[in-house]
Amino acid sequence: MSSRFRAISAWLALLALCCAPHAAAQSAGKPVRIAVDLRDAGKRIFHSKMEFPVAAGPLTLVYPEWIPGDHGPTGPVQDVTGMHFRAGGKEIAWRRDDVDMYAFHCEVPTGADTLEVSLDYLSPTEAGGTTVVPTATSQIAVLNWNLVLLYPLGPKSDDLSYVASLQLPAGWKYGTALPVAREAGEAVEFQAASLTTLVDSTVLAGAYLRSYPLGNDLQREHRIYIGADSAAASELSPGQLAHLKQLVAETGALFGARHYRRYDFLLALSDHLTFFGVEHHESSDNRMAERTLLDPDLLETGMDLLPHEFFHSWNGKYRRPAGLATADYQKPMKGELLWVYEGLTQYYGTILTARSGFWTPEKLRENLAWTAAYLDQRAGRTWRDLQDTAVAAQILYGAREEGATWRRGVDYYDESTLIWLEADTIIRRETQGKRSLDDFCRAFYGGTSTGPALVPYTFEELVAALNSVAAYDWGKFFTERLNTHGPGAPLGGVEASGWRVGYSKAMNEHQRSEESANRITDVRFSLGLILHNPGGENSDQVQDVIPGSPAAKAGIAPGMHLVAVDGRRWTPEILREAIRAAKGKTEAIELLVENEEYFQTCRVDYHGGERYPHLERTAEQADLLAEIARGKAAPAAGAAKD
């Protein structure tokens, strides 16, 4: 036998070893059974047991790596512990692949038809990027099934069937879009579902869980489940409930169709869970601060998350860029169209927040002014175009906040809001007001109501759909905005909608709420500084410095700590008093900063006073922004809690 023939034979044997067991892992069409026990959720431990129908021979099981909605290889395999494989009542050996850390190999013994796998998932206690996200407190658990399961390598996730069950802590309730087969006390068994549906069906459970119906629109039931760390924090006011019902009505008016069997908003309110949102086809996983429903500033800065994730049911779940429509959870995703997937969603998340009544027209304008202004001074655009922020999303989600202005992060969220606003104004202009971006959404994402379905699309198909609404060189329009470096943000949509960005000494109200909610001081538009407030997390730390700003020229850098302003221990008000006092004078503002264990005095040569962005009306343009933000649905019916 020649060496070449031996090499080919060895390769074929290896291929058979890797591929043959995959089909056998679900023999005779039997489902995988998975039982998750949340009774130790308060200890941040989720217990999971699985039963795989198998045949004798080599088998590879994998832990989900590329999670839909995370846009990266974020499966937290590092937090999987206590894993055991058993067959016929006996422990069998497993080994991790030495290249793919998410793959586990074993040999199923002769005569075994079931492989039992048990594992624990350890929920982090604090955030550490997108791969390390807290999922439980003493009173709440957010179960995403991908955290606690394995699946056989090879078949598509659509082709694998799972029967899931859940054990809750005593007295806890739960909410999920996953259909239930039976309940007995705190034990729940769900109907058989594809692995795709299971992973796409978050469960929110908690001691203080409340449920509110949001209406039956277009023959689909809608509901919100709220789990909080206290009973008072989980209660919606009548006004808030009315706005959520209006949100449901507004999406019906926008799309004219729904592609789910029912839809559940899952809202976890806790200061121990990171602000977070992940879209699913029939639900959304939303996490905010505990007092969000009680604190106007937290509500102001956070409530657009629900419209954003809801919009994703159409844009992202039903219609999805081809590069993100992978067949399983191990294949890498391509994010080049995230400016549509996330960017268009960010635009409509903003607009639907206004249409549903959560934001007044004034609050919408303050939000857009702040967004446009901070992006307009984004120094990172001089080297990184917007398209690269989408392509590089999988590494940018975990980037530090320090240096964000120079690095650029996932700017395709907010900057695409400006781009899609401009596209909306172009459609209205080109059709003499007869059509708008709403018409594109209805045609591209609406159609006839269905159950959950996935319809991928390409850039060319997107452009063709826009042209069917309003003839224009959309390919050139998007390419120019995605692949150029500036200077400045794309403000054409703001200006075409009848407004311009201006600055005054009056605080921007959206920025004021952001500062209050996040415990920061933001003087980026004057000194060029963003600081963590005294006494909180990262106390006194410089979060970011705008390159080329007075603070940057004075030698201040991210990561330093502000100690004093003009010789006095700093507070947000003392810093702002110094900015006001320096207006029109020649003396520099002296900032004492600590750089590790060294101190230095930085003289900031700025004399322009306080400076905050606002939208100012332009007389030469009609107020299209008011028309865009106006609700399109009839007012929703009154609110009542069940």
Secondary structure, DSSP 8 states (H G I E B T S, - for coil): --HHHHHHHHHHHHHHHHHHHHHHTTGGG--EEEEEE-TTGGGTEEEEEEEEE--SEEEEEE---B-TTT-SB---GGGEEEEEEEETTEEE-EEE-SS-TTEEEEEE-TT--EEEEEEEEE--SS--SSSS---B-SSEEEE-GGGS--EESSS-GGG-EEEEEEE--TT-EEEESS-EEEEETTEEEE--EEHHHHHT--EEEETT-EEEEEEEETTEEEEEEEEESSTGGG---HHHHHHHHHHHHHHHHHHS--BSSEEEEEEEE-TTS-SEEEE-SSEEEEEE-TTTTT-HHHHHHHTTHHHHHHHTTTBTTTEEEGGG--SSSSS----TTHHHHTHHHHHHHHHHHHHTTSS-HHHHHHHHHHHHHHHHT-GGGGT--HHHHHHTHHHHTT--STTHHHH--STTTHHHHHHHHHHHHHHHHHTTTS--HHHHHIIIIISS-BSS--EEE-HHHHHHHHHHHS-S-HHHHHHHHHH---SS---HHHHHTTEEEEEESS--HHHHHHHHHHTEEEETTTT-EEEE-TTSTTTTBEEEE-TTSHHHHTT--TT-EEEEETTEE--HHHHHHHHHHTTT-SS-EEEEEEETTEEEEEEE---S---EEEEEE-TTS--HHHHHHS--S---------
